[in-house]
Amino acid sequence: MTTMVTLHGGPLDGTSTPVDPDDPDPWVAVICDGCAFPGGRSVYAPDGSGRWTWVRDLPWEAM
């Protein structure tokens, strides 16, 4: 089962993406045109309040 979350900060600020609330690894890496690395991912994670915030961009080879 997935739930939609709104992403805050970074290149995807204000967009929504599905996440699995039961996933033991609560991170989401999303391919986007605004990522600092061509072909890389923008990484978001829930903060202490449950708000999904931008953490960093990762190049493809670091995934």
mmCIF file of the N, C-alpha and C atoms, coordinates in Angstrom:
data_MODEL
# 
_entry.id   MODEL 
# 
loop_
_atom_site.group_PDB 
_atom_site.id 
_atom_site.type_symbol 
_atom_site.label_atom_id 
_atom_site.label_alt_id 
_atom_site.label_comp_id 
_atom_site.label_asym_id 
_atom_site.label_entity_id 
_atom_site.label_seq_id 
_atom_site.pdbx_PDB_ins_code 
_atom_site.Cartn_x 
_atom_site.Cartn_y 
_atom_site.Cartn_z 
_atom_site.occupancy 
_atom_site.B_iso_or_equiv 
_atom_site.pdbx_formal_charge 
_atom_site.auth_seq_id 
_atom_site.auth_comp_id 
_atom_site.auth_asym_id 
_atom_site.auth_atom_id 
_atom_site.pdbx_PDB_model_num 
ATOM 1   N N  . MET A 1 1  ? 0.846  -1.175 0.000   1.00 0.00 ? 1  MET A N  1 
ATOM 2   C CA . MET A 1 1  ? 0.000  0.000  0.000   1.00 0.00 ? 1  MET A CA 1 
ATOM 3   C C  . MET A 1 1  ? 0.893  1.240  0.000   1.00 0.00 ? 1  MET A C  1 
ATOM 4   N N  . THR A 1 2  ? 0.563  2.213  -0.816  1.00 0.00 ? 2  THR A N  1 
ATOM 5   C CA . THR A 1 2  ? 1.338  3.447  -0.872  1.00 0.00 ? 2  THR A CA 1 
ATOM 6   C C  . THR A 1 2  ? 0.472  4.625  -0.446  1.00 0.00 ? 2  THR A C  1 
ATOM 7   N N  . THR A 1 3  ? 1.161  5.691  -0.075  1.00 0.00 ? 3  THR A N  1 
ATOM 8   C CA . THR A 1 3  ? 0.490  6.933  0.271   1.00 0.00 ? 3  THR A CA 1 
ATOM 9   C C  . THR A 1 3  ? 1.222  8.058  -0.455  1.00 0.00 ? 3  THR A C  1 
ATOM 10  N N  . MET A 1 4  ? 0.527  9.118  -0.796  1.00 0.00 ? 4  MET A N  1 
ATOM 11  C CA . MET A 1 4  ? 1.140  10.243 -1.474  1.00 0.00 ? 4  MET A CA 1 
ATOM 12  C C  . MET A 1 4  ? 1.693  11.226 -0.449  1.00 0.00 ? 4  MET A C  1 
ATOM 13  N N  . VAL A 1 5  ? 2.933  11.686 -0.676  1.00 0.00 ? 5  VAL A N  1 
ATOM 14  C CA . VAL A 1 5  ? 3.538  12.694 0.190   1.00 0.00 ? 5  VAL A CA 1 
ATOM 15  C C  . VAL A 1 5  ? 3.973  13.873 -0.673  1.00 0.00 ? 5  VAL A C  1 
ATOM 16  N N  . THR A 1 6  ? 3.969  15.060 -0.086  1.00 0.00 ? 6  THR A N  1 
ATOM 17  C CA . THR A 1 6  ? 4.451  16.257 -0.760  1.00 0.00 ? 6  THR A CA 1 
ATOM 18  C C  . THR A 1 6  ? 5.916  16.451 -0.399  1.00 0.00 ? 6  THR A C  1 
ATOM 19  N N  . LEU A 1 7  ? 6.720  16.737 -1.416  1.00 0.00 ? 7  LEU A N  1 
ATOM 20  C CA . LEU A 1 7  ? 8.151  16.933 -1.222  1.00 0.00 ? 7  LEU A CA 1 
ATOM 21  C C  . LEU A 1 7  ? 8.439  18.412 -0.982  1.00 0.00 ? 7  LEU A C  1 
ATOM 22  N N  . HIS A 1 8  ? 9.362  18.689 -0.071  1.00 0.00 ? 8  HIS A N  1 
ATOM 23  C CA . HIS A 1 8  ? 9.687  20.068 0.306   1.00 0.00 ? 8  HIS A CA 1 
ATOM 24  C C  . HIS A 1 8  ? 11.167 20.344 0.085   1.00 0.00 ? 8  HIS A C  1 
ATOM 25  N N  . GLY A 1 9  ? 11.463 21.484 -0.520  1.00 0.00 ? 9  GLY A N  1 
ATOM 26  C CA . GLY A 1 9  ? 12.837 21.881 -0.794  1.00 0.00 ? 9  GLY A CA 1 
ATOM 27  C C  . GLY A 1 9  ? 13.380 21.175 -2.011  1.00 0.00 ? 9  GLY A C  1 
ATOM 28  N N  . GLY A 1 10 ? 14.589 21.517 -2.403  1.00 0.00 ? 10 GLY A N  1 
ATOM 29  C CA . GLY A 1 10 ? 15.234 20.870 -3.537  1.00 0.00 ? 10 GLY A CA 1 
ATOM 30  C C  . GLY A 1 10 ? 14.505 21.099 -4.839  1.00 0.00 ? 10 GLY A C  1 
ATOM 31  N N  . PRO A 1 11 ? 14.890 20.365 -5.879  1.00 0.00 ? 11 PRO A N  1 
ATOM 32  C CA . PRO A 1 11 ? 14.334 20.588 -7.211  1.00 0.00 ? 11 PRO A CA 1 
ATOM 33  C C  . PRO A 1 11 ? 12.883 20.145 -7.376  1.00 0.00 ? 11 PRO A C  1 
ATOM 34  N N  . LEU A 1 12 ? 12.364 19.341 -6.471  1.00 0.00 ? 12 LEU A N  1 
ATOM 35  C CA . LEU A 1 12 ? 10.988 18.851 -6.610  1.00 0.00 ? 12 LEU A CA 1 
ATOM 36  C C  . LEU A 1 12 ? 10.034 19.485 -5.607  1.00 0.00 ? 12 LEU A C  1 
ATOM 37  N N  . ASP A 1 13 ? 10.398 20.622 -5.052  1.00 0.00 ? 13 ASP A N  1 
ATOM 38  C CA . ASP A 1 13 ? 9.587  21.298 -4.044  1.00 0.00 ? 13 ASP A CA 1 
ATOM 39  C C  . ASP A 1 13 ? 8.137  21.452 -4.507  1.00 0.00 ? 13 ASP A C  1 
ATOM 40  N N  . GLY A 1 14 ? 7.223  20.979 -3.681  1.00 0.00 ? 14 GLY A N  1 
ATOM 41  C CA . GLY A 1 14 ? 5.799  21.119 -3.964  1.00 0.00 ? 14 GLY A CA 1 
ATOM 42  C C  . GLY A 1 14 ? 5.184  19.991 -4.759  1.00 0.00 ? 14 GLY A C  1 
ATOM 43  N N  . THR A 1 15 ? 5.985  19.081 -5.293  1.00 0.00 ? 15 THR A N  1 
ATOM 44  C CA . THR A 1 15 ? 5.413  17.954 -6.032  1.00 0.00 ? 15 THR A CA 1 
ATOM 45  C C  . THR A 1 15 ? 5.086  16.815 -5.076  1.00 0.00 ? 15 THR A C  1 
ATOM 46  N N  . SER A 1 16 ? 4.276  15.886 -5.542  1.00 0.00 ? 16 SER A N  1 
ATOM 47  C CA . SER A 1 16 ? 3.893  14.733 -4.723  1.00 0.00 ? 16 SER A CA 1 
ATOM 48  C C  . SER A 1 16 ? 4.410  13.458 -5.363  1.00 0.00 ? 16 SER A C  1 
ATOM 49  N N  . THR A 1 17 ? 4.695  12.468 -4.515  1.00 0.00 ? 17 THR A N  1 
ATOM 50  C CA . THR A 1 17 ? 5.166  11.172 -4.994  1.00 0.00 ? 17 THR A CA 1 
ATOM 51  C C  . THR A 1 17 ? 4.636  10.076 -4.070  1.00 0.00 ? 17 THR A C  1 
ATOM 52  N N  . PRO A 1 18 ? 4.416  8.867  -4.595  1.00 0.00 ? 18 PRO A N  1 
ATOM 53  C CA . PRO A 1 18 ? 3.948  7.777  -3.733  1.00 0.00 ? 18 PRO A CA 1 
ATOM 54  C C  . PRO A 1 18 ? 5.096  7.178  -2.924  1.00 0.00 ? 18 PRO A C  1 
ATOM 55  N N  . VAL A 1 19 ? 4.833  6.856  -1.675  1.00 0.00 ? 19 VAL A N  1 
ATOM 56  C CA . VAL A 1 19 ? 5.792  6.152  -0.827  1.00 0.00 ? 19 VAL A CA 1 
ATOM 57  C C  . VAL A 1 19 ? 5.070  5.032  -0.092  1.00 0.00 ? 19 VAL A C  1 
ATOM 58  N N  . ASP A 1 20 ? 5.838  4.044  0.335   1.00 0.00 ? 20 ASP A N  1 
ATOM 59  C CA . ASP A 1 20 ? 5.303  2.934  1.110   1.00 0.00 ? 20 ASP A CA 1 
ATOM 60  C C  . ASP A 1 20 ? 5.572  3.226  2.587   1.00 0.00 ? 20 ASP A C  1 
ATOM 61  N N  . PRO A 1 21 ? 4.546  3.529  3.379   1.00 0.00 ? 21 PRO A N  1 
ATOM 62  C CA . PRO A 1 21 ? 4.765  3.870  4.781   1.00 0.00 ? 21 PRO A CA 1 
ATOM 63  C C  . PRO A 1 21 ? 5.326  2.721  5.619   1.00 0.00 ? 21 PRO A C  1 
ATOM 64  N N  . ASP A 1 22 ? 5.251  1.491  5.124   1.00 0.00 ? 22 ASP A N  1 
ATOM 65  C CA . ASP A 1 22 ? 5.781  0.339  5.849   1.00 0.00 ? 22 ASP A CA 1 
ATOM 66  C C  . ASP A 1 22 ? 7.218  0.005  5.462   1.00 0.00 ? 22 ASP A C  1 
ATOM 67  N N  . ASP A 1 23 ? 7.796  0.754  4.535   1.00 0.00 ? 23 ASP A N  1 
ATOM 68  C CA . ASP A 1 23 ? 9.166  0.510  4.100   1.00 0.00 ? 23 ASP A CA 1 
ATOM 69  C C  . ASP A 1 23 ? 10.121 0.815  5.252   1.00 0.00 ? 23 ASP A C  1 
ATOM 70  N N  . PRO A 1 24 ? 11.002 -0.125 5.622   1.00 0.00 ? 24 PRO A N  1 
ATOM 71  C CA . PRO A 1 24 ? 11.926 0.116  6.729   1.00 0.00 ? 24 PRO A CA 1 
ATOM 72  C C  . PRO A 1 24 ? 12.988 1.167  6.401   1.00 0.00 ? 24 PRO A C  1 
ATOM 73  N N  . ASP A 1 25 ? 13.185 1.474  5.122   1.00 0.00 ? 25 ASP A N  1 
ATOM 74  C CA . ASP A 1 25 ? 14.145 2.499  4.702   1.00 0.00 ? 25 ASP A CA 1 
ATOM 75  C C  . ASP A 1 25 ? 13.344 3.697  4.197   1.00 0.00 ? 25 ASP A C  1 
ATOM 76  N N  . PRO A 1 26 ? 13.078 4.683  5.045   1.00 0.00 ? 26 PRO A N  1 
ATOM 77  C CA . PRO A 1 26 ? 12.152 5.758  4.681   1.00 0.00 ? 26 PRO A CA 1 
ATOM 78  C C  . PRO A 1 26 ? 12.754 6.865  3.820   1.00 0.00 ? 26 PRO A C  1 
ATOM 79  N N  . TRP A 1 27 ? 13.433 6.487  2.767   1.00 0.00 ? 27 TRP A N  1 
ATOM 80  C CA . TRP A 1 27 ? 14.000 7.460  1.844   1.00 0.00 ? 27 TRP A CA 1 
ATOM 81  C C  . TRP A 1 27 ? 13.366 7.253  0.485   1.00 0.00 ? 27 TRP A C  1 
ATOM 82  N N  . VAL A 1 28 ? 13.327 8.305  -0.291  1.00 0.00 ? 28 VAL A N  1 
ATOM 83  C CA . VAL A 1 28 ? 12.870 8.169  -1.666  1.00 0.00 ? 28 VAL A CA 1 
ATOM 84  C C  . VAL A 1 28 ? 13.847 8.930  -2.553  1.00 0.00 ? 28 VAL A C  1 
ATOM 85  N N  . ALA A 1 29 ? 14.295 8.272  -3.617  1.00 0.00 ? 29 ALA A N  1 
ATOM 86  C CA . ALA A 1 29 ? 15.174 8.912  -4.595  1.00 0.00 ? 29 ALA A CA 1 
ATOM 87  C C  . ALA A 1 29 ? 14.388 9.027  -5.896  1.00 0.00 ? 29 ALA A C  1 
ATOM 88  N N  . VAL A 1 30 ? 14.290 10.233 -6.400  1.00 0.00 ? 30 VAL A N  1 
ATOM 89  C CA . VAL A 1 30 ? 13.447 10.491 -7.550  1.00 0.00 ? 30 VAL A CA 1 
ATOM 90  C C  . VAL A 1 30 ? 14.288 11.046 -8.699  1.00 0.00 ? 30 VAL A C  1 
ATOM 91  N N  . ILE A 1 31 ? 14.111 10.484 -9.889  1.00 0.00 ? 31 ILE A N  1 
ATOM 92  C CA . ILE A 1 31 ? 14.768 11.009 -11.079 1.00 0.00 ? 31 ILE A CA 1 
ATOM 93  C C  . ILE A 1 31 ? 14.087 12.329 -11.426 1.00 0.00 ? 31 ILE A C  1 
ATOM 94  N N  . CYS A 1 32 ? 14.878 13.363 -11.673 1.00 0.00 ? 32 CYS A N  1 
ATOM 95  C CA . CYS A 1 32 ? 14.255 14.622 -12.082 1.00 0.00 ? 32 CYS A CA 1 
ATOM 96  C C  . CYS A 1 32 ? 15.220 15.446 -12.905 1.00 0.00 ? 32 CYS A C  1 
ATOM 97  N N  . ASP A 1 33 ? 14.675 16.345 -13.701 1.00 0.00 ? 33 ASP A N  1 
ATOM 98  C CA . ASP A 1 33 ? 15.487 17.217 -14.538 1.00 0.00 ? 33 ASP A CA 1 
ATOM 99  C C  . ASP A 1 33 ? 16.281 18.214 -13.705 1.00 0.00 ? 33 ASP A C  1 
ATOM 100 N N  . GLY A 1 34 ? 15.836 18.523 -12.501 1.00 0.00 ? 34 GLY A N  1 
ATOM 101 C CA . GLY A 1 34 ? 16.510 19.511 -11.681 1.00 0.00 ? 34 GLY A CA 1 
ATOM 102 C C  . GLY A 1 34 ? 17.648 18.970 -10.839 1.00 0.00 ? 34 GLY A C  1 
ATOM 103 N N  . CYS A 1 35 ? 17.898 17.677 -10.902 1.00 0.00 ? 35 CYS A N  1 
ATOM 104 C CA . CYS A 1 35 ? 18.985 17.077 -10.131 1.00 0.00 ? 35 CYS A CA 1 
ATOM 105 C C  . CYS A 1 35 ? 20.319 17.683 -10.569 1.00 0.00 ? 35 CYS A C  1 
ATOM 106 N N  . ALA A 1 36 ? 21.216 17.887 -9.629  1.00 0.00 ? 36 ALA A N  1 
ATOM 107 C CA . ALA A 1 36 ? 22.516 18.483 -9.924  1.00 0.00 ? 36 ALA A CA 1 
ATOM 108 C C  . ALA A 1 36 ? 23.407 17.582 -10.778 1.00 0.00 ? 36 ALA A C  1 
ATOM 109 N N  . PHE A 1 37 ? 23.077 16.296 -10.856 1.00 0.00 ? 37 PHE A N  1 
ATOM 110 C CA . PHE A 1 37 ? 23.886 15.336 -11.607 1.00 0.00 ? 37 PHE A CA 1 
ATOM 111 C C  . PHE A 1 37 ? 23.061 14.728 -12.735 1.00 0.00 ? 37 PHE A C  1 
ATOM 112 N N  . PRO A 1 38 ? 23.472 14.872 -13.993 1.00 0.00 ? 38 PRO A N  1 
ATOM 113 C CA . PRO A 1 38 ? 22.730 14.262 -15.090 1.00 0.00 ? 38 PRO A CA 1 
ATOM 114 C C  . PRO A 1 38 ? 22.534 12.767 -14.864 1.00 0.00 ? 38 PRO A C  1 
ATOM 115 N N  . GLY A 1 39 ? 21.305 12.306 -14.925 1.00 0.00 ? 39 GLY A N  1 
ATOM 116 C CA . GLY A 1 39 ? 20.992 10.900 -14.696 1.00 0.00 ? 39 GLY A CA 1 
ATOM 117 C C  . GLY A 1 39 ? 20.963 10.508 -13.233 1.00 0.00 ? 39 GLY A C  1 
ATOM 118 N N  . GLY A 1 40 ? 21.212 11.447 -12.344 1.00 0.00 ? 40 GLY A N  1 
ATOM 119 C CA . GLY A 1 40 ? 21.227 11.166 -10.908 1.00 0.00 ? 40 GLY A CA 1 
ATOM 120 C C  . GLY A 1 40 ? 19.844 11.219 -10.290 1.00 0.00 ? 40 GLY A C  1 
ATOM 121 N N  . ARG A 1 41 ? 19.814 11.273 -8.980  1.00 0.00 ? 41 ARG A N  1 
ATOM 122 C CA . ARG A 1 41 ? 18.552 11.268 -8.241  1.00 0.00 ? 41 ARG A CA 1 
ATOM 123 C C  . ARG A 1 41 ? 18.551 12.369 -7.191  1.00 0.00 ? 41 ARG A C  1 
ATOM 124 N N  . SER A 1 42 ? 17.385 12.925 -6.947  1.00 0.00 ? 42 SER A N  1 
ATOM 125 C CA . SER A 1 42 ? 17.190 13.841 -5.824  1.00 0.00 ? 42 SER A CA 1 
ATOM 126 C C  . SER A 1 42 ? 16.621 13.019 -4.684  1.00 0.00 ? 42 SER A C  1 
ATOM 127 N N  . VAL A 1 43 ? 17.233 13.093 -3.518  1.00 0.00 ? 43 VAL A N  1 
ATOM 128 C CA . VAL A 1 43 ? 16.879 12.242 -2.388  1.00 0.00 ? 43 VAL A CA 1 
ATOM 129 C C  . VAL A 1 43 ? 16.090 13.041 -1.354  1.00 0.00 ? 43 VAL A C  1 
ATOM 130 N N  . TYR A 1 44 ? 14.956 12.483 -0.946  1.00 0.00 ? 44 TYR A N  1 
ATOM 131 C CA . TYR A 1 44 ? 14.083 13.083 0.065   1.00 0.00 ? 44 TYR A CA 1 
ATOM 132 C C  . TYR A 1 44 ? 13.856 12.076 1.180   1.00 0.00 ? 44 TYR A C  1 
ATOM 133 N N  . ALA A 1 45 ? 13.660 12.570 2.408   1.00 0.00 ? 45 ALA A N  1 
ATOM 134 C CA . ALA A 1 45 ? 13.390 11.706 3.557   1.00 0.00 ? 45 ALA A CA 1 
ATOM 135 C C  . ALA A 1 45 ? 12.498 12.461 4.528   1.00 0.00 ? 45 ALA A C  1 
ATOM 136 N N  . PRO A 1 46 ? 11.736 11.726 5.344   1.00 0.00 ? 46 PRO A N  1 
ATOM 137 C CA . PRO A 1 46 ? 10.892 12.398 6.331   1.00 0.00 ? 46 PRO A CA 1 
ATOM 138 C C  . PRO A 1 46 ? 11.738 12.977 7.464   1.00 0.00 ? 46 PRO A C  1 
ATOM 139 N N  . ASP A 1 47 ? 11.402 14.199 7.878   1.00 0.00 ? 47 ASP A N  1 
ATOM 140 C CA . ASP A 1 47 ? 12.089 14.785 9.034   1.00 0.00 ? 47 ASP A CA 1 
ATOM 141 C C  . ASP A 1 47 ? 11.360 14.368 10.312  1.00 0.00 ? 47 ASP A C  1 
ATOM 142 N N  . GLY A 1 48 ? 11.723 14.921 11.436  1.00 0.00 ? 48 GLY A N  1 
ATOM 143 C CA . GLY A 1 48 ? 11.136 14.544 12.720  1.00 0.00 ? 48 GLY A CA 1 
ATOM 144 C C  . GLY A 1 48 ? 9.636  14.761 12.809  1.00 0.00 ? 48 GLY A C  1 
ATOM 145 N N  . SER A 1 49 ? 9.113  15.694 12.001  1.00 0.00 ? 49 SER A N  1 
ATOM 146 C CA . SER A 1 49 ? 7.671  15.969 12.030  1.00 0.00 ? 49 SER A CA 1 
ATOM 147 C C  . SER A 1 49 ? 6.911  15.167 10.975  1.00 0.00 ? 49 SER A C  1 
ATOM 148 N N  . GLY A 1 50 ? 7.644  14.379 10.154  1.00 0.00 ? 50 GLY A N  1 
ATOM 149 C CA . GLY A 1 50 ? 7.000  13.591 9.109   1.00 0.00 ? 50 GLY A CA 1 
ATOM 150 C C  . GLY A 1 50 ? 6.952  14.294 7.766   1.00 0.00 ? 50 GLY A C  1 
ATOM 151 N N  . ARG A 1 51 ? 7.456  15.511 7.687   1.00 0.00 ? 51 ARG A N  1 
ATOM 152 C CA . ARG A 1 51 ? 7.487  16.267 6.442   1.00 0.00 ? 51 ARG A CA 1 
ATOM 153 C C  . ARG A 1 51 ? 8.646  15.753 5.584   1.00 0.00 ? 51 ARG A C  1 
ATOM 154 N N  . TRP A 1 52 ? 8.386  15.453 4.329   1.00 0.00 ? 52 TRP A N  1 
ATOM 155 C CA . TRP A 1 52 ? 9.403  14.913 3.427   1.00 0.00 ? 52 TRP A CA 1 
ATOM 156 C C  . TRP A 1 52 ? 10.226 16.060 2.849   1.00 0.00 ? 52 TRP A C  1 
ATOM 157 N N  . THR A 1 53 ? 11.503 16.138 3.248   1.00 0.00 ? 53 THR A N  1 
ATOM 158 C CA . THR A 1 53 ? 12.363 17.242 2.841   1.00 0.00 ? 53 THR A CA 1 
ATOM 159 C C  . THR A 1 53 ? 13.550 16.744 2.022   1.00 0.00 ? 53 THR A C  1 
ATOM 160 N N  . TRP A 1 54 ? 14.046 17.633 1.175   1.00 0.00 ? 54 TRP A N  1 
ATOM 161 C CA . TRP A 1 54 ? 15.197 17.335 0.326   1.00 0.00 ? 54 TRP A CA 1 
ATOM 162 C C  . TRP A 1 54 ? 16.429 17.138 1.195   1.00 0.00 ? 54 TRP A C  1 
ATOM 163 N N  . VAL A 1 55 ? 17.191 16.091 0.906   1.00 0.00 ? 55 VAL A N  1 
ATOM 164 C CA . VAL A 1 55 ? 18.420 15.787 1.642   1.00 0.00 ? 55 VAL A CA 1 
ATOM 165 C C  . VAL A 1 55 ? 19.632 16.154 0.791   1.00 0.00 ? 55 VAL A C  1 
ATOM 166 N N  . ARG A 1 56 ? 19.675 15.660 -0.425  1.00 0.00 ? 56 ARG A N  1 
ATOM 167 C CA . ARG A 1 56 ? 20.791 15.937 -1.331  1.00 0.00 ? 56 ARG A CA 1 
ATOM 168 C C  . ARG A 1 56 ? 20.498 15.325 -2.697  1.00 0.00 ? 56 ARG A C  1 
ATOM 169 N N  . ASP A 1 57 ? 21.332 15.671 -3.665  1.00 0.00 ? 57 ASP A N  1 
ATOM 170 C CA . ASP A 1 57 ? 21.317 15.026 -4.972  1.00 0.00 ? 57 ASP A CA 1 
ATOM 171 C C  . ASP A 1 57 ? 22.476 14.038 -5.018  1.00 0.00 ? 57 ASP A C  1 
ATOM 172 N N  . LEU A 1 58 ? 22.249 12.916 -5.678  1.00 0.00 ? 58 LEU A N  1 
ATOM 173 C CA . LEU A 1 58 ? 23.280 11.884 -5.806  1.00 0.00 ? 58 LEU A CA 1 
ATOM 174 C C  . LEU A 1 58 ? 23.523 11.565 -7.274  1.00 0.00 ? 58 LEU A C  1 
ATOM 175 N N  . PRO A 1 59 ? 24.790 11.414 -7.677  1.00 0.00 ? 59 PRO A N  1 
ATOM 176 C CA . PRO A 1 59 ? 25.050 10.943 -9.034  1.00 0.00 ? 59 PRO A CA 1 
ATOM 177 C C  . PRO A 1 59 ? 24.621 9.475  -9.157  1.00 0.00 ? 59 PRO A C  1 
ATOM 178 N N  . TRP A 1 60 ? 24.332 9.052  -10.366 1.00 0.00 ? 60 TRP A N  1 
ATOM 179 C CA . TRP A 1 60 ? 23.859 7.689  -10.605 1.00 0.00 ? 60 TRP A CA 1 
ATOM 180 C C  . TRP A 1 60 ? 24.805 6.648  -10.010 1.00 0.00 ? 60 TRP A C  1 
ATOM 181 N N  . GLU A 1 61 ? 26.104 6.843  -10.161 1.00 0.00 ? 61 GLU A N  1 
ATOM 182 C CA . GLU A 1 61 ? 27.065 5.836  -9.701  1.00 0.00 ? 61 GLU A CA 1 
ATOM 183 C C  . GLU A 1 61 ? 27.142 5.717  -8.181  1.00 0.00 ? 61 GLU A C  1 
ATOM 184 N N  . ALA A 1 62 ? 26.583 6.660  -7.465  1.00 0.00 ? 62 ALA A N  1 
ATOM 185 C CA . ALA A 1 62 ? 26.588 6.605  -5.995  1.00 0.00 ? 62 ALA A CA 1 
ATOM 186 C C  . ALA A 1 62 ? 25.372 5.872  -5.427  1.00 0.00 ? 62 ALA A C  1 
ATOM 187 N N  . MET A 1 63 ? 24.457 5.487  -6.270  1.00 0.00 ? 63 MET A N  1 
ATOM 188 C CA . MET A 1 63 ? 23.238 4.810  -5.802  1.00 0.00 ? 63 MET A CA 1 
ATOM 189 C C  . MET A 1 63 ? 23.514 3.360  -5.504  1.00 0.00 ? 63 MET A C  1 
# 
